[in-house]
């Protein structure tokens, strides 16, 4: 383990110790969701996704530029007779548009991959904030109900809706119910008749 990894691990452990327990439970539920999804993906699809992901890395664009530059130089050397062996020709007039299209496509793919990563991080943050907001609202409702019971000039009454809303939602239970319902929906989905 290198120094950077040790520092990151120590930093992450310190961060996690500073978080309240309900936040850690939310994080664990989100991690469980992703782990369950990853387990359900077939191995051949993971391999294809890893291959496709390499096309969206900056080093792949640099490798393309180096490859086409080297091909152009070798082609030029073959044209002037500096290379004695047969070499496939690179003609900028014929293949320049194709190379430019490939480089532009790779650049766009790199940009999209970065935007997707940023979007994923933002959605994780929004999910975490939504879970925290729900938990805070439940706590506020509980405090208001407690205050209502403690104030002598406020009529004491039973509010079943407030009682239910005081309970925090366990994200793991919601996830389990959601997954079970989605499985049942897929199983009971009617088949489309082909004419």
PyMOL commands that set and color helices and strands:
alter all, ss='L'
color gray80, all
select helices_A, chain A and resi 3-18+21-40+43-54+58-79+92-150+160-165+171-188
alter helices_A, ss='H'
color red, helices_A
deselect
rebuild
show_as cartoon
